[in-house]
């Protein structure tokens, strides 16, 4: 895995013996992409399933390295241990504003780089990812209507060596404090039905189920009172 350069990196904080974190910066984009691929198969390595090593990251991870352009601050956290980068939490304050930014600035160059799913990828692991690239993200009343009760969202991915050590819960609490301090009333996320461990995790960390489909769940958590945001 490529190393993250120190340029622009924030102060690291130890959160468990041998485990530390810091805020995501733009130079972290390649590492976020690697971590996204290595956890992209319901928590496992998706490298053997995708024809495009960077596609998962381009949809779900690397845009958050540049989200400060939209929000003025990074709501992403990179986790490191003695072996190097080991996971992340990625989030944004205002999903509607973030998706408008992606539609205008993020997707157009990717649409020139990646094929359409109809070009031989229908029925493959890459099909829904390619559709997202070429069709964008449809507005959802959950975050698109104003005011929204859950305007913020998050993603958490940890390599297996960090799973089950309480780091995921700490990441969620860190972001919820940051979002509440920034004025967000609530945060939401989507979880694949093929990842029951993640479904159980979010239920344990204060999220309630807002919607369900055959392929996944949508969870939300009310951020009723601002708390101190970690640096």
C-alpha positions in Angstrom: 0.0 0.0 0.0 1.3 3.5 -0.8 2.3 5.6 2.1 0.8 8.9 3.0 3.1 11.9 2.8 3.4 14.2 5.7 2.6 17.3 3.6 -0.5 18.9 5.0 -1.2 16.1 7.4 -2.8 16.9 10.7 -1.6 16.0 14.2 -1.8 12.3 15.0 -3.6 11.2 18.1 -3.2 7.8 19.8 -6.5 6.2 20.4 -5.5 2.6 21.3 -2.1 1.2 22.0 -0.3 1.2 18.6 -3.4 2.8 16.9 -3.6 6.5 16.0 -5.6 8.7 13.8 -5.6 12.1 12.1 -7.7 14.2 9.8 -7.8 13.2 6.1 -6.0 15.5 3.7 -6.0 15.6 -0.1 -2.6 13.7 -0.3 -4.4 10.7 1.3 -6.5 10.0 -1.8 -4.4 7.0 -3.1 -4.4 5.4 0.3 -8.1 5.9 0.8 -8.6 4.2 -2.6 -6.5 1.2 -1.6 -8.3 0.8 1.7 -11.7 1.1 0.0 -10.8 -1.7 -2.4 -9.4 -3.9 0.3 -12.6 -3.7 2.3 -15.1 -3.4 -0.6 -16.4 -6.9 -0.6 -18.7 -6.7 2.4 -15.7 -5.9 4.5 -13.3 -8.2 2.6 -10.9 -7.7 -0.3 -12.6 -6.8 -3.6 -9.4 -6.7 -5.6 -10.3 -9.9 -7.4 -13.8 -8.9 -8.2 -13.4 -5.5 -10.0 -11.8 -4.9 -13.4 -10.9 -1.3 -12.3 -8.7 -1.1 -9.2 -9.5 2.5 -8.5 -13.3 2.4 -9.2 -14.5 1.6 -5.7 -12.3 4.4 -4.3 -13.4 6.9 -6.9 -17.1 6.3 -6.0 -16.9 5.9 -2.2 -13.6 7.2 -0.9 -11.3 9.6 -2.8 -13.8 12.4 -3.3 -13.8 12.9 0.5 -10.1 13.7 0.4 -11.2 16.8 -1.5 -14.4 17.5 0.4 -12.8 20.5 2.1 -13.4 22.3 -1.2 -17.1 22.0 -0.5 -17.4 22.3 3.3 -14.2 24.2 4.2 -13.2 21.5 6.6 -12.4 17.8 6.5 -14.8 15.4 8.2 -12.6 12.4 7.3 -10.3 10.5 9.7 -7.5 8.2 8.6 -6.5 5.4 11.0 -2.9 4.1 11.2 -1.3 1.3 13.2 2.3 -0.1 13.3 1.8 -1.6 9.8 0.6 1.6 8.2 -2.8 2.9 7.1 -5.5 0.5 8.4 -8.9 2.2 7.9 -10.9 5.4 7.7 -14.1 7.2 8.5 -15.3 9.5 5.7 -18.2 11.9 6.1 -19.7 15.2 5.1 -21.9 17.8 6.7 -24.3 18.5 3.9 -25.0 15.6 1.5 -27.0 17.7 -0.9 -24.2 20.2 -1.3 -21.6 17.4 -1.6 -23.5 15.6 -4.3 -24.0 18.8 -6.2 -20.2 19.3 -6.1 -19.6 15.8 -7.3 -22.1 16.2 -10.2 -20.4 19.4 -11.4 -16.7 18.6 -10.7 -16.1 15.0 -9.8 -18.1 12.8 -12.1 -17.3 14.5 -15.5 -13.7 13.4 -15.8 -14.5 9.9 -14.5 -17.2 9.6 -17.2 -14.5 10.0 -19.7 -12.2 7.5 -18.0 -14.6 4.6 -17.2 -16.9 2.7 -19.6 -20.6 2.5 -19.3 -21.9 -0.7 -17.7 -23.6 -1.6 -21.0 -20.1 -1.9 -22.5 -19.7 -5.5 -21.2 -20.2 -5.0 -17.5 -23.9 -5.7 -16.9 -24.3 -8.3 -14.2 -20.7 -7.8 -12.9 -19.5 -6.5 -9.6 -18.6 -3.2 -11.4 -22.1 -2.6 -12.9 -23.6 -0.5 -10.0 -20.3 1.4 -9.5 -20.2 2.3 -13.2 -23.8 3.3 -13.1 -23.1 5.7 -10.2 -20.2 7.2 -12.2 -22.3 7.8 -15.3 -25.7 8.6 -13.7 -24.6 10.3 -10.5 -26.4 9.9 -7.2 -30.2 10.4 -7.3 -31.5 12.9 -4.8 -33.1 11.2 -1.8 -35.7 12.9 0.4 -33.7 11.8 3.3 -31.1 14.4 2.6 -32.3 16.4 -0.4 -35.3 18.1 1.1 -34.9 21.2 3.2 -34.7 21.1 6.1 -33.5 17.6 6.3 -33.4 15.6 9.6 -30.4 13.7 8.4 -28.4 15.9 6.1 -25.0 14.4 6.9 -23.6 11.0 6.0 -20.6 8.7 6.8 -18.7 5.6 5.7 -16.5 3.5 7.9 -14.0 0.9 6.6 -11.4 -0.9 8.7 -9.0 -3.6 7.6 -9.6 -7.0 9.4 -6.6 -6.5 11.8 -8.4 -3.5 13.3 -11.9 -4.9 13.4 -13.4 -5.8 16.8 -11.1 -3.5 18.8 -13.5 -0.7 19.4 -11.9 1.6 16.9 -15.1 1.8 14.7 -17.1 3.0 17.6 -14.6 5.7 18.5 -14.5 6.9 14.9 -18.3 7.2 14.8 -18.4 9.1 18.1 -15.7 11.4 16.8 -17.6 12.3 13.7 -20.9 12.6 15.4 -19.4 15.1 17.8 -17.8 17.1 14.9 -21.1 17.1 13.0 -23.2 18.2 16.0 -20.7 20.9 16.8 -21.0 22.1 13.1 -24.8 22.3 13.5 -26.0 19.0 11.9 -29.3 17.6 13.3 -28.6 14.1 12.1 -26.4 11.7 10.1 -27.3 8.7 7.9 -25.6 5.9 6.1 -26.3 2.8 3.9 -25.2 -0.7 4.7 -25.3 -3.8 2.4 -27.6 -6.6 3.5 -24.6 -8.9 2.7 -22.7 -7.4 5.6 -24.7 -8.4 8.8 -21.7 -7.6 11.0 -21.9 -3.9 9.9 -25.7 -3.9 10.4 -25.3 -5.1 13.9 -22.5 -2.6 14.6 -24.6 0.4 13.6 -27.5 -0.8 15.7 -25.1 -1.0 18.7 -23.8 2.6 18.1 -27.0 4.4 18.3 -28.4 4.2 14.8 -31.9 3.3 14.0 -33.2 1.8 10.8 -34.9 4.3 8.5 -35.4 2.2 5.4 -34.8 -1.3 4.1 -34.6 -3.0 0.7 -33.6 -6.5 -0.5 -30.0 -5.3 -0.9 -29.4 -3.1 2.0 -30.4 -0.9 5.0 -30.5 2.8 5.6 -29.7 3.9 9.2 -29.8 7.3 10.8 -28.8 8.8 14.1 -30.1 12.0 15.6 -27.5 14.5 16.8 -29.5 16.2 19.4 -26.8 18.2 21.2 -23.4 19.5 20.0 -20.4 17.9 21.7 -16.7 18.7 21.6 -15.2 18.0 18.2 -11.9 16.2 18.4 -9.0 17.7 16.5 
